[in-house]
Amino acid sequence: MRVRVSHPARRIYREGSLAQPFAEGIRSIVRGLQEEDRSHNHLNRAAFAIDQMGRLLHGVGYVRDREIADCLTAAVGELAGSHELPEENRRARVTEAIRHLDAALAHAGDGVTP
């Protein structure tokens, strides 16, 4: 069965396991956040993409899916908290969001349930 799921980070095609596309989606979001663009629109798109990855998480079956979900939630919280700051001062919040996404990838490295 082939299912197409769209979100701003990339299009993911599923054939069997979602584990590889999930990790690639998170990496794509991190690459986007590492750009110098700190506008509200850019951060909103990133938060939306993280939310979509969280929705995909439940279909993957990771061993540590609760920890991954907590990391994704924390990343969205950091991006939401950056909106009240001037654009030039958002770097620390975006860096924290990237740190949470890296932690989610580390938890995903534990694999999926058999």
N, C-alpha and C positions, 0 to 999 in steps of 0.2 A: 504494500500500500504506500502511496506517495502523497504526502501532505505538504502543502506550501504554507509557511507562516511568514508574514511580512512584518517588519518593524524598521525604524530608521537606521539601525546599525548595519543591517544586511538582510538578505533573504536567506532563509534556511530551508533546505530540502531534507526531508526525513525519509530515510529508507532503513528501517530497523532501529538502531540506537540513536538517541539524541545526544549522547555524551560528547562526541567530538564537535558537532555544530554548536552545542551549548558553550563549551570552552572557547571556541573560535569567536562566538558572539561576544563573550565577555572581553576577550583580548581586543576585539575591534572597538568596543566602547572605550576601553582604556586608551587605545591609540588616539581616539577622537578627543578624549579629555586632556591628553598631553599636548594638544595644539594650544596655541596662544589665545585663541578665541574664548573669551569668558563672558560673552553676552548672555542675557536672559534666555534668548531663543536657543542658543547652542546648549546651554545647561539643561533647559527643559527637554530638548530632544534626547539628550543623554539619559536624563531621569526616566523618560518614557521608555527608552530602549532597555534600561535596567529592569523596569517594571515588566516589560514583555518577557525578558529572560527569566524573571521570577515565575511568571505564568508557565513557561516551558519546563521549569525545574521539576514540577510535580510529575511530568511524564517520563523523566529520565531514570529515576530510581537510584539516586546516589545514596551511598551508605550514610553520609553526613549531611543530608538535605536540610535538616533544621538549622545547622550552623551556616550553611550556604545562604539560606533564606535570611537569616539574621544579618549576614554581611551585606547582602543586597539591600535590605531595608535600611541599614546604617548608611550605605553609600547614597541612597536617595535622600535620606535625612540631611546629610552633609551638603548635597547640592541644593536642597531646599533652603537650608540655612544661609547659603551664600547669596541669595537674592537680596537680602537686606543690606549687603555690603556694596560699596562702590566697585566697579568692574576691576580696577587695578588691585584691589585688596582681596579678591576671591581666591587667589592662588592657594592659600593654606587650606581652605575648605575643599577645593578640588583635589589637592594632594591627599587629604584624608579620605576622600571618596575613592581615589585610586588605590589607596592602601587597603580599604575594605574590599574592593574588587579583587585585588591580589590575594587577599585572605580567602575569598570565595573560591578562587582557582586552586589554592593550596588544599582546601577541604575537598574540592572535586577530585583532586589527585588520589584520594583514597579509594576511588573507584565506585562502581555501581553494585547493587545487590545482585547476586546470581539468580 
